[in-house]
Amino acid sequence: MLTPWDSPHVAASAARIADELGWKARYDATGMITSAREGWVRLYPGARRD
C-alpha cells in the first residue's frame, strides 16, 4: 500500500554523475532496496519475508 508521499515508480541511475564528475556508486539500486528490506525485517520480525 502506498502512502500519499510514496512514489509508485522509482528509477535510479548513477550514469550522469559518473560521466560528469567521475563518481562511482558503491551499491546498485537492487542492493539498496534489498538492504532496506532486510533491515525492515530485522526491526519488525513479524513482517512477511516473501
MDAnalysis code that builds the backbone (N, CA, C; Angstrom):
import MDAnalysis as mda
import numpy as np

u = mda.Universe.empty(150, n_residues=50, atom_resindex=np.repeat(np.arange(50), 3), trajectory=True)
u.add_TopologyAttr("name", ["N", "CA", "C"] * 50)
u.add_TopologyAttr("resid", np.arange(1, 51))
u.add_TopologyAttr("resname", ["MET", "LEU", "THR", "PRO", "TRP", "ASP", "SER", "PRO", "HIS", "VAL", "ALA", "ALA", "SER", "ALA", "ALA", "ARG", "ILE", "ALA", "ASP", "GLU", "LEU", "GLY", "TRP", "LYS", "ALA", "ARG", "TYR", "ASP", "ALA", "THR", "GLY", "MET", "ILE", "THR", "SER", "ALA", "ARG", "GLU", "GLY", "TRP", "VAL", "ARG", "LEU", "TYR", "PRO", "GLY", "ALA", "ARG", "ARG", "ASP"])
u.atoms.positions = np.array([
    [0.843, -1.169, 0.000],
    [0.000, 0.000, 0.000],
    [0.894, 1.241, 0.000],
    [0.609, 2.148, -0.886],
    [1.384, 3.380, -0.973],
    [0.748, 4.477, -0.141],
    [1.584, 5.268, 0.485],
    [1.108, 6.456, 1.180],
    [1.119, 7.605, 0.180],
    [0.479, 8.724, 0.476],
    [0.440, 9.839, -0.483],
    [1.821, 10.339, -0.901],
    [2.834, 10.151, -0.066],
    [4.165, 10.658, -0.404],
    [5.060, 9.604, -1.050],
    [4.583, 8.363, -1.184],
    [5.352, 7.319, -1.857],
    [5.238, 7.453, -3.369],
    [6.322, 7.201, -4.040],
    [6.317, 7.212, -5.498],
    [5.956, 5.817, -5.998],
    [5.022, 5.704, -6.938],
    [4.669, 4.384, -7.456],
    [5.746, 3.808, -8.370],
    [6.705, 4.633, -8.757],
    [7.771, 4.186, -9.655],
    [9.073, 4.861, -9.237],
    [10.126, 4.080, -9.175],
    [11.435, 4.629, -8.819],
    [12.431, 4.215, -9.893],
    [13.195, 5.164, -10.366],
    [14.251, 4.878, -11.340],
    [15.547, 5.456, -10.793],
    [16.604, 4.687, -10.862],
    [17.879, 5.155, -10.321],
    [19.000, 4.852, -11.306],
    [19.817, 5.841, -11.519],
    [20.974, 5.667, -12.384],
    [22.059, 6.625, -11.918],
    [23.266, 6.118, -11.813],
    [24.405, 6.957, -11.434],
    [25.200, 7.359, -12.671],
    [24.662, 7.100, -13.855],
    [25.396, 7.352, -15.100],
    [25.762, 8.819, -15.280],
    [24.843, 9.716, -15.020],
    [25.114, 11.141, -15.249],
    [26.229, 11.654, -14.341],
    [26.141, 11.346, -13.056],
    [27.174, 11.831, -12.141],
    [28.515, 11.154, -12.428],
    [28.472, 9.907, -12.880],
    [29.709, 9.220, -13.263],
    [30.338, 9.912, -14.464],
    [29.518, 10.259, -15.450],
    [30.024, 10.940, -16.648],
    [30.555, 12.332, -16.333],
    [29.814, 13.085, -15.515],
    [30.171, 14.480, -15.264],
    [31.266, 14.658, -14.218],
    [31.273, 13.807, -13.199],
    [32.214, 14.001, -12.092],
    [33.177, 12.838, -11.873],
    [32.953, 11.750, -12.593],
    [33.810, 10.588, -12.413],
    [33.513, 9.805, -11.138],
    [32.366, 10.096, -10.524],
    [31.971, 9.419, -9.291],
    [31.426, 8.039, -9.616],
    [31.689, 7.048, -8.765],
    [31.195, 5.696, -8.984],
    [30.403, 5.238, -7.762],
    [29.220, 4.736, -8.001],
    [28.376, 4.236, -6.917],
    [28.966, 2.947, -6.348],
    [28.891, 2.797, -5.040],
    [29.352, 1.558, -4.402],
    [28.302, 0.463, -4.490],
    [27.038, 0.866, -4.495],
    [25.933, -0.083, -4.478],
    [24.964, 0.243, -5.608],
    [24.299, -0.778, -6.128],
    [23.285, -0.532, -7.148],
    [21.911, -0.430, -6.474],
    [20.919, -0.036, -7.245],
    [19.575, 0.169, -6.694],
    [19.016, -1.120, -6.093],
    [19.227, -2.244, -6.748],
    [18.717, -3.518, -6.234],
    [19.336, -3.837, -4.878],
    [20.631, -3.613, -4.748],
    [21.308, -3.862, -3.474],
    [20.788, -2.973, -2.362],
    [20.514, -1.710, -2.682],
    [19.992, -0.787, -1.664],
    [18.585, -1.181, -1.227],
    [17.754, -1.579, -2.183],
    [16.385, -1.987, -1.850],
    [16.405, -3.262, -1.013],
    [17.257, -4.209, -1.393],
    [17.384, -5.457, -0.644],
    [17.847, -5.184, 0.779],
    [18.842, -4.325, 0.922],
    [19.365, -3.980, 2.244],
    [18.296, -3.304, 3.103],
    [17.538, -2.399, 2.513],
    [16.474, -1.715, 3.254],
    [15.414, -2.709, 3.719],
    [15.052, -3.629, 2.853],
    [14.044, -4.630, 3.210],
    [14.547, -5.538, 4.325],
    [15.810, -5.965, 4.234],
    [16.384, -6.815, 5.274],
    [16.411, -6.083, 6.620],
    [16.735, -4.802, 6.598],
    [16.726, -4.012, 7.824],
    [15.332, -3.914, 8.411],
    [14.344, -3.723, 7.553],
    [12.952, -3.635, 7.997],
    [12.531, -4.944, 8.669],
    [12.896, -6.062, 8.069],
    [12.530, -7.364, 8.629],
    [13.234, -7.580, 9.976],
    [14.473, -7.100, 10.107],
    [15.170, -7.207, 11.399],
    [14.478, -6.361, 12.474],
    [14.041, -5.168, 12.107],
    [13.363, -4.301, 13.074],
    [11.977, -4.814, 13.440],
    [11.318, -5.433, 12.479],
    [9.953, -5.919, 12.668],
    [9.912, -7.401, 12.322],
    [10.339, -8.265, 13.257],
    [10.447, -9.704, 12.974],
    [9.150, -10.345, 12.493],
    [8.019, -9.763, 12.818],
    [6.751, -10.328, 12.374],
    [6.407, -9.978, 10.936],
    [7.232, -9.140, 10.305],
    [6.975, -8.739, 8.912],
    [7.137, -9.947, 7.995],
    [6.386, -9.945, 6.928],
    [6.488, -11.049, 5.961],
    [7.838, -11.031, 5.279],
    [8.373, -12.183, 5.010],
    [9.674, -12.292, 4.358],
    [9.554, -12.642, 2.878],
    [8.349, -12.827, 2.368],
    [8.191, -13.194, 0.948],
    [7.721, -12.044, 0.096],
])
